[in-house]
Amino acid sequence: MNSNIIDRINETNFVEKLEQG
């Protein structure tokens, strides 16, 4: 699997956690 895709998913999850507080 392309590591760039994994990085995108991890980045999205990180941002969502920040938005949740």
Contacts in CASP RR format, 6 or more apart in sequence:
PFRMAT RR
TARGET T0000
AUTHOR 0000-0000-0000
METHOD contacts of the structure
MODEL  1
MNSNIIDRINETNFVEKLEQG
END
